[in-house]
Amino acid sequence: MYNFNFERKRLIESLDFEISQNLENSIFVSLKNILLEQTSINKLNGAISRIVIDSLDFNLKVSGELINFDSNFRNLSNKIKSKELKNLFKFLIENNFNTEFVGKAWDNCNADWYYFDCSLNIGKIKSKLSFGHNIVLHENLDNKSGLERGFIDKTTGEAIIGKIN
């Protein structure tokens, strides 16, 4: 599971610890400030990884965690196998929509689902992007488990999901 906000908060806490243990090392403060500015995956630009590579000891646990965070969230579309869903993902990111969660959303899921913090305009998406027969509309209208609407690729099991307002 990749929950951007959860992982970001966890890394900020790790950096707070490193700052308290290494008062003379301003790199940790710089990394924390950059991470505080990264409020969505749209803002990730590789700065975190570059600073870690240029300035920190790779033996530090937090170094690897920061590089993994940066590369995992900056390149989420690279993980999508479905060509159509990859195009939809890129379209949403280019239009400044943010992912809230990436991972196996349900017990019976065998692939990652990519949740966005918006309501997807199904008609507009269908008119802008062409989908094959493998892409199907998904709707969950159960208030208890969460209202959601999006697209599932029947071949890969991947999904791009938004909220229902």
N, C-alpha and C positions, 0 to 999 in steps of 0.2 A: 504494500500500500504506500502511496505517495500522497501525503497530505501536506501541501506546501506550508500552510500557516503553522501546523503542528511542528514540522521539521525546522522551520525558521525560528520558532520560539525556543525549541530545544537547543539549537545552535547558539542563539543569543545567550542562553543560560550557561552553556559551556564556555563561551567567550568571557562572560562575567567571571567565571571561576578562574580562567587563565589570566585575566587581567589582575585579579586579586593575588594570584601566585607569582606574577611576573610584572611588578609595578614599573620596572625600567623598560619594558618592551612595549613601545607605542604601536607596534604592528597589530596587536590584538585589539586595541582601541579603534584603529582604522578599520579593521575587518568588521568589528561590531557596528560601527557607524554606517559602513556600506550595507551591511545586512539589514539594519534598521530602515534604510532607504528602499530596500527591495520588497515592496509591498505586494508585488504580483510577479508571476513568471515573465510577464511582458517586459519587465524592467531588468531582467538578468542579462548581463552583457559580457560575462566572463571575467569581470574585474576581480571577483573573489578568488578564482583559480589563479589568475596572474599574480596577485599579491602573495598567495600561499607559495606558489612555485618560486617566485623571486626572493621571498623574504623569510620563510619559516622552515624550521627543521621538519622533515617529513616523518620523523619518528614520533612526532606528537600526534596523539589520537585525533585531536580536533582538526589537524591539517587534512587528513584523509576524509573526515566527515564534511568539511567545507568544500573540498573538491568534488566529492560525490553529490552533495546538494546542488552545487552549481551546474555540474554536467547533467545530472538527472533531470532537473527542472528546466534547464535552458534548452535541452534537446528532446523534449517529450515527443514531438512529432516523429522523431527517428524510431521510436519504439512501436509506432502504429504500423501494422502489416497491411491493413486494408487501404488500398489506393484511394478509394472514395472518401473514407473517413479521415485519412491523412489530409486530403484536400480540404475537407470541411474544417478540420482542426486548424489548419493554417489560415483559412478564411476567417475563422472566429478570432484567432490571435491577432491577425492583421487589422481586424476591426475593433481591437482593444477590449475584447472580452477576456475574462480571467478564469482559469481553472480553479476549482475549489478542492477537488479530490481526484485522485487517480488510483485505481486499484481494482481488486475483485469486490464488486459491490454486493453481490449476493452469494450465498453458499454454493449455488449451482453454477456460478460463473467459472469459465475456464480461461478467460482473457480479461485484460484491463478495460475498465470503463472510465471515460474521461468526463467528469462533471464540470459544467460551467455555471458561473454565478449569474445566469440570465435566463430569460425565457427565450427559447429558440423559435424564430418565426419560420415554421415549417414550410409554408407556401413560398416565401422568399428564398429560402435555402434551395428548395426543389427547382425554382426557376433559375437560380444562379449556377447550380452545380448539377451535373448529370450523374445519376445513380443507376447502377445495374440492378438486376433482379435480386441480387444477394443482399441489398440494403433494404431493411424493413423499418417501418415506423414502430416505435415503442412508446407506450403510455402506461404509466402507473397512476391510477386515480384513487389509490387507497390513502386516506389521510393519515393512517397510523404508520405506514412504512415510508411515506414521503411522496409528494406529488411530483412527477417528473415526466418529461417528454423528450424524445430524441430519436436517434437512429442506431440500429444494430446491424452489423454485418453478419449474416447467417453463416458465412464461410469461416471467418476468424473468431467470431464470438465477441469482438470488440464493439464498443458503443461510444457515441458522443451524446451526452444527456444534458438537458437544461431543466430549469424549474418550470412548474406550471403556476402562474400567478392566480 
